[in-house]
């Protein structure tokens, strides 16, 4: 598992992330105060890139400091050989569980 740094513009907060490996599986926990599960998108395709993102913008104009307001973000990891088995969000923490990916019996592609 490798974190792929994303480029950010403006004042984007650093997202607090914990990654745990146990019994060959990974657990990603990402602190996302101010976000609901409907605000967050998780994708993991054939490119083996796990992407967690949001385009939500909720910047209160009446606060001089709003460090936990929702802002657009994108976090990416290279997760070759793993797939998402479950994702849940509770109390502002997104948790993504990943296990070993099913390996096809053959990766041979027939030629027609």
N, CA, C and O atoms as CSV, one atom per row, in Angstrom:
chain,resi,resn,atom,element,x,y,z
A,1,UNK,N,N,0.837,-1.167,0.000
A,1,UNK,CA,C,0.000,0.000,0.000
A,1,UNK,C,C,0.890,1.241,0.000
A,1,UNK,O,O,1.792,1.387,0.825
A,2,UNK,N,N,0.612,2.111,-0.933
A,2,UNK,CA,C,1.379,3.339,-1.040
A,2,UNK,C,C,0.432,4.511,-1.164
A,2,UNK,O,O,-0.542,4.454,-1.915
A,3,UNK,N,N,0.717,5.578,-0.427
A,3,UNK,CA,C,-0.054,6.808,-0.532
A,3,UNK,C,C,0.467,7.569,-1.730
A,3,UNK,O,O,1.678,7.729,-1.889
A,4,UNK,N,N,-0.432,8.038,-2.573
A,4,UNK,CA,C,-0.055,8.836,-3.727
A,4,UNK,C,C,-0.428,10.273,-3.400
A,4,UNK,O,O,-1.614,10.597,-3.329
A,5,UNK,N,N,0.557,11.140,-3.200
A,5,UNK,CA,C,0.228,12.521,-2.826
A,5,UNK,C,C,-0.618,13.197,-3.892
A,5,UNK,O,O,-0.354,13.064,-5.086
A,6,UNK,N,N,-1.625,13.915,-3.456
A,6,UNK,CA,C,-2.480,14.686,-4.359
A,6,UNK,C,C,-2.062,16.138,-4.281
A,6,UNK,O,O,-1.553,16.594,-3.258
A,7,UNK,N,N,-2.277,16.856,-5.357
A,7,UNK,CA,C,-1.945,18.272,-5.321
A,7,UNK,C,C,-3.167,19.049,-4.863
A,7,UNK,O,O,-4.285,18.789,-5.309
A,8,UNK,N,N,-2.950,19.983,-3.989
A,8,UNK,CA,C,-4.028,20.801,-3.448
A,8,UNK,C,C,-3.751,22.252,-3.795
A,8,UNK,O,O,-2.597,22.671,-3.883
A,9,UNK,N,N,-4.806,23.005,-3.989
A,9,UNK,CA,C,-4.646,24.439,-4.196
A,9,UNK,C,C,-5.392,25.166,-3.086
A,9,UNK,O,O,-6.405,24.682,-2.580
A,10,UNK,N,N,-4.898,26.292,-2.729
A,10,UNK,CA,C,-5.545,27.058,-1.667
A,10,UNK,C,C,-5.234,26.485,-0.303
A,10,UNK,O,O,-4.289,25.712,-0.141
A,11,UNK,N,N,-6.028,26.864,0.668
A,11,UNK,CA,C,-5.825,26.396,2.030
A,11,UNK,C,C,-6.695,25.169,2.271
A,11,UNK,O,O,-7.841,25.285,2.705
A,12,UNK,N,N,-6.154,24.021,1.993
A,12,UNK,CA,C,-6.878,22.778,2.198
A,12,UNK,C,C,-6.344,22.121,3.462
A,12,UNK,O,O,-5.130,21.989,3.616
A,13,UNK,N,N,-7.208,21.711,4.354
A,13,UNK,CA,C,-6.709,21.092,5.588
A,13,UNK,C,C,-6.065,19.744,5.323
A,13,UNK,O,O,-6.410,19.059,4.360
A,14,UNK,N,N,-5.149,19.377,6.161
A,14,UNK,CA,C,-4.559,18.037,6.103
A,14,UNK,C,C,-5.550,17.065,6.713
A,14,UNK,O,O,-6.058,17.303,7.809
A,15,UNK,N,N,-5.826,15.994,6.030
A,15,UNK,CA,C,-6.776,15.014,6.545
A,15,UNK,C,C,-6.031,13.993,7.384
A,15,UNK,O,O,-4.980,13.490,6.987
A,16,UNK,N,N,-6.580,13.695,8.536
A,16,UNK,CA,C,-5.964,12.752,9.458
A,16,UNK,C,C,-6.351,11.349,9.025
A,16,UNK,O,O,-7.532,11.017,8.929
A,17,UNK,N,N,-5.337,10.528,8.765
A,17,UNK,CA,C,-5.541,9.179,8.245
A,17,UNK,C,C,-4.767,8.187,9.095
A,17,UNK,O,O,-3.609,8.418,9.445
A,18,UNK,N,N,-5.432,7.063,9.426
A,18,UNK,CA,C,-4.759,5.946,10.093
A,18,UNK,C,C,-4.935,4.726,9.195
A,18,UNK,O,O,-6.043,4.429,8.746
A,19,UNK,N,N,-3.833,4.022,8.937
A,19,UNK,CA,C,-3.886,2.788,8.163
A,19,UNK,C,C,-3.361,1.672,9.058
A,19,UNK,O,O,-2.270,1.763,9.620
A,20,UNK,N,N,-4.164,0.619,9.177
A,20,UNK,CA,C,-3.793,-0.510,10.024
A,20,UNK,C,C,-3.778,-1.782,9.182
A,20,UNK,O,O,-4.675,-2.006,8.369
A,21,UNK,N,N,-2.753,-2.615,9.381
A,21,UNK,CA,C,-2.688,-3.908,8.705
A,21,UNK,C,C,-2.799,-5.000,9.757
A,21,UNK,O,O,-2.036,-5.038,10.722
A,22,UNK,N,N,-3.778,-5.897,9.547
A,22,UNK,CA,C,-3.995,-6.980,10.493
A,22,UNK,C,C,-4.491,-8.208,9.737
A,22,UNK,O,O,-5.461,-8.130,8.984
A,23,UNK,N,N,-3.829,-9.327,9.938
A,23,UNK,CA,C,-4.206,-10.598,9.304
A,23,UNK,C,C,-4.326,-10.476,7.788
A,23,UNK,O,O,-5.239,-11.051,7.197
A,24,UNK,N,N,-3.427,-9.743,7.158
A,24,UNK,CA,C,-3.422,-9.623,5.703
A,24,UNK,C,C,-4.451,-8.666,5.131
A,24,UNK,O,O,-4.561,-8.546,3.911
A,25,UNK,N,N,-5.207,-7.984,5.977
A,25,UNK,CA,C,-6.196,-7.004,5.524
A,25,UNK,C,C,-5.787,-5.611,6.003
A,25,UNK,O,O,-5.020,-5.460,6.954
A,26,UNK,N,N,-6.314,-4.615,5.327
A,26,UNK,CA,C,-6.028,-3.232,5.694
A,26,UNK,C,C,-7.302,-2.526,6.128
A,26,UNK,O,O,-8.392,-2.813,5.633
A,27,UNK,N,N,-7.142,-1.598,7.061
A,27,UNK,CA,C,-8.231,-0.730,7.502
A,27,UNK,C,C,-7.746,0.711,7.388
A,27,UNK,O,O,-6.741,1.088,7.990
A,28,UNK,N,N,-8.465,1.505,6.616
A,28,UNK,CA,C,-8.172,2.929,6.471
A,28,UNK,C,C,-9.204,3.688,7.273
A,28,UNK,O,O,-10.403,3.468,7.100
A,29,UNK,N,N,-8.766,4.576,8.143
A,29,UNK,CA,C,-9.658,5.455,8.887
A,29,UNK,C,C,-9.267,6.889,8.561
A,29,UNK,O,O,-8.115,7.290,8.727
A,30,UNK,N,N,-10.256,7.659,8.091
A,30,UNK,CA,C,-10.012,9.032,7.670
A,30,UNK,C,C,-10.965,9.942,8.438
A,30,UNK,O,O,-12.183,9.784,8.347
A,31,UNK,N,N,-10.420,10.889,9.189
A,31,UNK,CA,C,-11.247,11.833,9.946
A,31,UNK,C,C,-11.793,12.882,8.981
A,31,UNK,O,O,-11.034,13.611,8.342
A,32,UNK,N,N,-13.129,12.948,8.884
A,32,UNK,CA,C,-13.783,13.875,7.974
A,32,UNK,C,C,-14.897,14.649,8.684
A,32,UNK,O,O,-16.069,14.489,8.343
A,33,UNK,N,N,-14.546,15.485,9.667
A,33,UNK,CA,C,-15.587,16.263,10.343
A,33,UNK,C,C,-16.249,17.216,9.354
A,33,UNK,O,O,-15.582,17.835,8.526
A,34,UNK,N,N,-17.564,17.321,9.455
A,34,UNK,CA,C,-18.305,18.206,8.567
A,34,UNK,C,C,-18.842,17.525,7.326
A,34,UNK,O,O,-19.556,18.152,6.544
A,35,UNK,N,N,-18.516,16.243,7.122
A,35,UNK,CA,C,-18.975,15.497,5.958
A,35,UNK,C,C,-19.972,14.424,6.378
A,35,UNK,O,O,-19.857,13.841,7.456
A,36,UNK,N,N,-20.950,14.172,5.514
A,36,UNK,CA,C,-21.852,13.026,5.651
A,36,UNK,C,C,-21.409,11.980,4.646
A,36,UNK,O,O,-20.659,12.282,3.718
A,37,UNK,N,N,-21.872,10.749,4.827
A,37,UNK,CA,C,-21.474,9.699,3.902
A,37,UNK,C,C,-21.929,9.991,2.474
A,37,UNK,O,O,-21.302,9.532,1.518
A,38,UNK,N,N,-23.010,10.746,2.322
A,38,UNK,CA,C,-23.480,11.100,0.977
A,38,UNK,C,C,-22.574,12.132,0.300
A,38,UNK,O,O,-22.677,12.336,-0.910
A,39,UNK,N,N,-21.692,12.782,1.056
A,39,UNK,CA,C,-20.772,13.785,0.508
A,39,UNK,C,C,-19.494,13.168,-0.032
A,39,UNK,O,O,-18.749,13.830,-0.755
A,40,UNK,N,N,-19.222,11.903,0.308
A,40,UNK,CA,C,-17.936,11.286,0.022
A,40,UNK,C,C,-18.099,10.216,-1.052
A,40,UNK,O,O,-19.064,9.451,-1.043
A,41,UNK,N,N,-17.136,10.173,-1.981
A,41,UNK,CA,C,-17.141,9.175,-3.044
A,41,UNK,C,C,-15.885,8.313,-2.906
A,41,UNK,O,O,-14.781,8.832,-2.737
A,42,UNK,N,N,-16.067,6.988,-2.982
A,42,UNK,CA,C,-14.951,6.039,-2.909
A,42,UNK,C,C,-14.947,5.242,-4.198
A,42,UNK,O,O,-15.972,4.680,-4.586
A,43,UNK,N,N,-13.798,5.187,-4.868
A,43,UNK,CA,C,-13.666,4.353,-6.060
A,43,UNK,C,C,-12.376,3.546,-5.962
A,43,UNK,O,O,-11.393,3.986,-5.368
A,44,UNK,N,N,-12.401,2.362,-6.554
A,44,UNK,CA,C,-11.204,1.522,-6.633
A,44,UNK,C,C,-11.384,0.644,-7.864
A,44,UNK,O,O,-12.139,-0.328,-7.835
A,45,UNK,N,N,-10.701,0.982,-8.928
A,45,UNK,CA,C,-10.891,0.283,-10.191
A,45,UNK,C,C,-9.747,-0.638,-10.550
A,45,UNK,O,O,-8.906,-0.979,-9.717
A,46,UNK,N,N,-9.736,-1.033,-11.810
A,46,UNK,CA,C,-8.716,-1.960,-12.306
A,46,UNK,C,C,-7.321,-1.357,-12.273
A,46,UNK,O,O,-6.330,-2.082,-12.365
A,47,UNK,N,N,-7.233,-0.037,-12.143
A,47,UNK,CA,C,-5.927,0.613,-12.067
A,47,UNK,C,C,-5.283,0.467,-10.688
A,47,UNK,O,O,-4.168,0.941,-10.467
A,48,UNK,N,N,-5.996,-0.199,-9.746
A,48,UNK,CA,C,-5.501,-0.431,-8.380
A,48,UNK,C,C,-5.297,0.853,-7.592
A,48,UNK,O,O,-4.467,0.903,-6.684
A,49,UNK,N,N,-6.047,1.883,-7.933
A,49,UNK,CA,C,-5.967,3.152,-7.224
A,49,UNK,C,C,-7.235,3.313,-6.396
A,49,UNK,O,O,-8.339,3.350,-6.939
A,50,UNK,N,N,-7.072,3.409,-5.076
A,50,UNK,CA,C,-8.178,3.713,-4.174
A,50,UNK,C,C,-8.275,5.223,-4.085
A,50,UNK,O,O,-7.321,5.900,-3.704
A,51,UNK,N,N,-9.447,5.744,-4.442
A,51,UNK,CA,C,-9.661,7.189,-4.407
A,51,UNK,C,C,-10.797,7.511,-3.438
A,51,UNK,O,O,-11.867,6.905,-3.494
A,52,UNK,N,N,-10.553,8.459,-2.565
A,52,UNK,CA,C,-11.573,8.969,-1.649
A,52,UNK,C,C,-11.638,10.464,-1.927
A,52,UNK,O,O,-10.629,11.163,-1.834
A,53,UNK,N,N,-12.834,10.954,-2.271
A,53,UNK,CA,C,-12.933,12.357,-2.657
A,53,UNK,C,C,-14.288,12.945,-2.289
A,53,UNK,O,O,-15.235,12.232,-1.956
A,54,UNK,N,N,-14.344,14.258,-2.360
A,54,UNK,CA,C,-15.588,14.992,-2.157
A,54,UNK,C,C,-15.471,16.331,-2.866
A,54,UNK,O,O,-14.392,16.918,-2.943
A,55,UNK,N,N,-16.589,16.798,-3.378
A,55,UNK,CA,C,-16.620,18.123,-3.999
A,55,UNK,C,C,-17.440,19.085,-3.151
A,55,UNK,O,O,-17.721,20.209,-3.568
A,56,UNK,N,N,-17.821,18.640,-1.963
A,56,UNK,CA,C,-18.649,19.466,-1.085
A,56,UNK,C,C,-17.904,20.736,-0.683
A,56,UNK,O,O,-16.711,20.706,-0.381
A,57,UNK,N,N,-18.623,21.837,-0.686
A,57,UNK,CA,C,-18.077,23.107,-0.220
A,57,UNK,C,C,-19.053,23.685,0.787
A,57,UNK,O,O,-20.198,23.992,0.455
A,58,UNK,N,N,-18.600,23.829,2.000
A,58,UNK,CA,C,-19.430,24.372,3.076
A,58,UNK,C,C,-18.555,25.269,3.931
A,58,UNK,O,O,-18.199,24.922,5.058
A,59,UNK,N,N,-18.217,26.408,3.391
A,59,UNK,CA,C,-17.334,27.338,4.097
A,59,UNK,C,C,-18.199,28.463,4.669
A,59,UNK,O,O,-18.643,29.339,3.927
A,60,UNK,N,N,-18.443,28.445,5.988
A,60,UNK,CA,C,-19.279,29.482,6.592
A,60,UNK,C,C,-18.631,30.854,6.438
A,60,UNK,O,O,-17.441,31.024,6.705
A,61,UNK,N,N,-19.424,31.826,6.004
A,61,UNK,CA,C,-18.876,33.164,5.782
A,61,UNK,C,C,-18.859,34.014,7.051
A,61,UNK,O,O,-18.178,35.039,7.098
A,62,UNK,N,N,-19.601,33.599,8.079
A,62,UNK,CA,C,-19.675,34.424,9.280
A,62,UNK,C,C,-18.675,34.008,10.361
A,62,UNK,O,O,-18.741,34.518,11.480
A,63,UNK,N,N,-17.743,33.086,10.049
A,63,UNK,CA,C,-16.717,32.675,11.001
A,63,UNK,C,C,-15.346,33.107,10.490
A,63,UNK,O,O,-15.009,32.803,9.346
A,64,UNK,N,N,-14.549,33.801,11.289
A,64,UNK,CA,C,-13.216,34.177,10.831
A,64,UNK,C,C,-12.293,32.964,10.708
A,64,UNK,O,O,-11.351,32.979,9.916
A,65,UNK,N,N,-12.558,31.921,11.482
A,65,UNK,CA,C,-11.785,30.676,11.397
A,65,UNK,C,C,-12.780,29.523,11.344
A,65,UNK,O,O,-13.663,29.411,12.195
A,66,UNK,N,N,-12.630,28.674,10.343
A,66,UNK,CA,C,-13.517,27.516,10.204
A,66,UNK,C,C,-12.675,26.326,9.755
A,66,UNK,O,O,-12.720,25.937,8.588
A,67,UNK,N,N,-11.907,25.748,10.679
A,67,UNK,CA,C,-10.970,24.690,10.343
A,67,UNK,C,C,-11.637,23.350,10.058
A,67,UNK,O,O,-11.010,22.481,9.451
A,68,UNK,N,N,-12.885,23.151,10.474
A,68,UNK,CA,C,-13.522,21.878,10.190
A,68,UNK,C,C,-14.707,22.019,9.240
A,68,UNK,O,O,-15.631,21.205,9.253
A,69,UNK,N,N,-14.666,23.053,8.423
A,69,UNK,CA,C,-15.686,23.178,7.386
A,69,UNK,C,C,-15.336,22.219,6.246
A,69,UNK,O,O,-14.171,21.870,6.053
A,70,UNK,N,N,-16.349,21.800,5.501
A,70,UNK,CA,C,-16.136,20.852,4.413
A,70,UNK,C,C,-15.599,21.570,3.184
A,70,UNK,O,O,-16.144,22.585,2.751
A,71,UNK,N,N,-14.533,21.033,2.637
A,71,UNK,CA,C,-13.912,21.582,1.435
A,71,UNK,C,C,-13.643,20.427,0.470
A,71,UNK,O,O,-13.495,19.285,0.907
A,72,UNK,N,N,-13.579,20.702,-0.824
A,72,UNK,CA,C,-13.271,19.635,-1.777
A,72,UNK,C,C,-11.910,19.013,-1.473
A,72,UNK,O,O,-10.975,19.711,-1.080
A,73,UNK,N,N,-11.802,17.679,-1.660
A,73,UNK,CA,C,-10.529,17.005,-1.449
A,73,UNK,C,C,-10.474,15.737,-2.285
A,73,UNK,O,O,-11.493,15.250,-2.775
A,74,UNK,N,N,-9.274,15.216,-2.438
A,74,UNK,CA,C,-9.066,13.931,-3.096
A,74,UNK,C,C,-7.844,13.278,-2.466
A,74,UNK,O,O,-6.771,13.879,-2.416
A,75,UNK,N,N,-8.007,12.047,-1.985
A,75,UNK,CA,C,-6.909,11.263,-1.415
A,75,UNK,C,C,-6.788,9.992,-2.241
A,75,UNK,O,O,-7.802,9.399,-2.610
A,76,UNK,N,N,-5.569,9.566,-2.537
A,76,UNK,CA,C,-5.378,8.371,-3.361
A,76,UNK,C,C,-4.290,7.468,-2.797
A,76,UNK,O,O,-3.305,7.933,-2.223
A,77,UNK,N,N,-4.493,6.160,-2.974
A,77,UNK,CA,C,-3.518,5.148,-2.574
A,77,UNK,C,C,-3.397,4.110,-3.678
A,77,UNK,O,O,-4.380,3.803,-4.352
A,78,UNK,N,N,-2.216,3.575,-3.864
A,78,UNK,CA,C,-2.007,2.432,-4.741
A,78,UNK,C,C,-2.235,1.183,-3.900
A,78,UNK,O,O,-1.534,0.976,-2.910
A,79,UNK,N,N,-3.203,0.343,-4.274
A,79,UNK,CA,C,-3.610,-0.799,-3.442
A,79,UNK,C,C,-3.581,-2.098,-4.250
A,79,UNK,O,O,-4.489,-2.921,-4.132
A,80,UNK,N,N,-2.565,-2.280,-5.051
A,80,UNK,CA,C,-2.467,-3.442,-5.929
A,80,UNK,C,C,-2.626,-4.745,-5.139
A,80,UNK,O,O,-1.943,-4.964,-4.139
A,81,UNK,N,N,-3.536,-5.605,-5.605
A,81,UNK,CA,C,-3.750,-6.895,-4.959
A,81,UNK,C,C,-4.803,-6.886,-3.866
A,81,UNK,O,O,-5.032,-7.909,-3.221
A,82,UNK,N,N,-5.451,-5.742,-3.645
A,82,UNK,CA,C,-6.473,-5.620,-2.601
A,82,UNK,C,C,-7.745,-5.026,-3.195
A,82,UNK,O,O,-7.707,-4.345,-4.220
A,83,UNK,N,N,-8.868,-5.293,-2.536
A,83,UNK,CA,C,-10.142,-4.723,-2.956
A,83,UNK,C,C,-10.933,-4.287,-1.734
A,83,UNK,O,O,-10.742,-4.812,-0.637
A,84,UNK,N,N,-11.828,-3.319,-1.933
A,84,UNK,CA,C,-12.657,-2.812,-0.841
A,84,UNK,C,C,-13.690,-3.868,-0.475
A,84,UNK,O,O,-14.433,-4.343,-1.334
A,85,UNK,N,N,-13.734,-4.235,0.804
A,85,UNK,CA,C,-14.729,-5.199,1.266
A,85,UNK,C,C,-15.867,-4.515,2.008
A,85,UNK,O,O,-16.976,-5.045,2.061
A,86,UNK,N,N,-15.603,-3.334,2.588
A,86,UNK,CA,C,-16.643,-2.613,3.322
A,86,UNK,C,C,-16.203,-1.167,3.520
A,86,UNK,O,O,-15.015,-0.873,3.649
A,87,UNK,N,N,-17.194,-0.266,3.541
A,87,UNK,CA,C,-16.938,1.139,3.861
A,87,UNK,C,C,-18.080,1.624,4.740
A,87,UNK,O,O,-19.250,1.361,4.462
A,88,UNK,N,N,-17.724,2.337,5.806
A,88,UNK,CA,C,-18.751,2.882,6.690
A,88,UNK,C,C,-18.261,4.210,7.251
A,88,UNK,O,O,-17.061,4.479,7.309
A,89,UNK,N,N,-19.231,5.038,7.665
A,89,UNK,CA,C,-18.886,6.334,8.235
A,89,UNK,C,C,-19.700,6.536,9.499
A,89,UNK,O,O,-20.930,6.475,9.484
A,90,UNK,N,N,-18.988,6.780,10.598
A,90,UNK,CA,C,-19.622,7.023,11.894
A,90,UNK,C,C,-18.893,8.145,12.605
A,90,UNK,O,O,-17.663,8.170,12.648
A,91,UNK,N,N,-19.656,9.075,13.162
A,91,UNK,CA,C,-19.102,10.161,13.976
A,91,UNK,C,C,-17.970,10.916,13.283
A,91,UNK,O,O,-16.973,11.261,13.917
A,92,UNK,N,N,-18.124,11.172,11.980
A,92,UNK,CA,C,-17.124,11.938,11.252
A,92,UNK,C,C,-15.873,11.181,10.881
A,92,UNK,O,O,-14.888,11.792,10.468
A,93,UNK,N,N,-15.882,9.836,11.020
A,93,UNK,CA,C,-14.728,9.020,10.645
A,93,UNK,C,C,-15.167,8.023,9.582
A,93,UNK,O,O,-16.075,7.222,9.801
A,94,UNK,N,N,-14.505,8.085,8.419
A,94,UNK,CA,C,-14.744,7.134,7.341
A,94,UNK,C,C,-13.794,5.961,7.532
A,94,UNK,O,O,-12.591,6.157,7.701
A,95,UNK,N,N,-14.328,4.739,7.507
A,95,UNK,CA,C,-13.490,3.547,7.622
A,95,UNK,C,C,-13.685,2.698,6.376
A,95,UNK,O,O,-14.811,2.376,5.999
A,96,UNK,N,N,-12.573,2.340,5.742
A,96,UNK,CA,C,-12.580,1.499,4.551
A,96,UNK,C,C,-11.790,0.244,4.873
A,96,UNK,O,O,-10.624,0.316,5.262
A,97,UNK,N,N,-12.436,-0.913,4.709
A,97,UNK,CA,C,-11.778,-2.196,4.950
A,97,UNK,C,C,-11.424,-2.816,3.610
A,97,UNK,O,O,-12.238,-2.841,2.686
A,98,UNK,N,N,-10.196,-3.318,3.515
A,98,UNK,CA,C,-9.718,-3.917,2.266
A,98,UNK,C,C,-9.126,-5.287,2.539
A,98,UNK,O,O,-8.381,-5.474,3.501
A,99,UNK,N,N,-9.466,-6.243,1.681
A,99,UNK,CA,C,-8.921,-7.582,1.780
A,99,UNK,C,C,-8.230,-7.956,0.478
A,99,UNK,O,O,-8.283,-7.211,-0.500
A,100,UNK,N,N,-7.587,-9.102,0.474
A,100,UNK,CA,C,-6.911,-9.585,-0.728
A,100,UNK,C,C,-7.912,-9.703,-1.860
A,100,UNK,O,O,-9.039,-10.158,-1.666
A,101,UNK,N,N,-7.491,-9.289,-3.041
A,101,UNK,CA,C,-8.359,-9.359,-4.214
A,101,UNK,C,C,-8.415,-10.791,-4.726
A,101,UNK,O,O,-7.451,-11.549,-4.621
A,102,UNK,N,N,-9.566,-11.138,-5.280
A,102,UNK,CA,C,-9.710,-12.431,-5.929
A,102,UNK,C,C,-8.795,-12.447,-7.147
A,102,UNK,O,O,-8.843,-11.544,-7.982
A,103,UNK,N,N,-7.968,-13.472,-7.241
A,103,UNK,CA,C,-7.049,-13.576,-8.365
A,103,UNK,C,C,-7.657,-14.532,-9.394
A,103,UNK,O,O,-7.968,-15.677,-9.068
A,104,UNK,N,N,-7.825,-14.069,-10.629
A,104,UNK,CA,C,-8.417,-14.950,-11.639
A,104,UNK,C,C,-7.532,-16.162,-11.902
A,104,UNK,O,O,-6.313,-16.096,-11.744
A,105,UNK,N,N,-8.155,-17.272,-12.305
A,105,UNK,CA,C,-7.399,-18.487,-12.564
A,105,UNK,C,C,-6.379,-18.296,-13.664
A,105,UNK,O,O,-5.304,-18.893,-13.630
A,106,UNK,N,N,-6.709,-17.465,-14.642
A,106,UNK,CA,C,-5.803,-17.221,-15.752
A,106,UNK,C,C,-5.886,-15.765,-16.156
A,106,UNK,O,O,-6.970,-15.183,-16.193
A,107,UNK,N,N,-4.747,-15.182,-16.458
A,107,UNK,CA,C,-4.758,-13.822,-16.959
A,107,UNK,C,C,-4.463,-13.793,-18.457
A,107,UNK,O,O,-4.142,-12.750,-19.028
A,108,UNK,N,N,-4.583,-14.979,-19.080
A,108,UNK,CA,C,-4.371,-15.088,-20.505
A,108,UNK,C,C,-5.574,-14.553,-21.253
A,108,UNK,O,O,-6.715,-14.905,-20.952
A,109,UNK,N,N,-5.316,-13.713,-22.217
A,109,UNK,CA,C,-6.385,-13.135,-23.020
A,109,UNK,C,C,-6.372,-13.815,-24.383
A,109,UNK,O,O,-5.375,-13.750,-25.101
A,110,UNK,N,N,-7.488,-14.474,-24.746
A,110,UNK,CA,C,-7.516,-15.147,-26.052
A,110,UNK,C,C,-7.486,-14.144,-27.203
A,110,UNK,O,O,-8.037,-13.048,-27.103
A,111,UNK,N,N,-6.854,-14.525,-28.261
A,111,UNK,CA,C,-6.769,-13.685,-29.451
A,111,UNK,C,C,-7.751,-14.242,-30.472
A,111,UNK,O,O,-7.733,-15.435,-30.775
A,112,UNK,N,N,-8.606,-13.371,-31.000
A,112,UNK,CA,C,-9.573,-13.861,-32.003
A,112,UNK,C,C,-9.175,-13.442,-33.386
A,112,UNK,O,O,-9.868,-13.763,-34.352
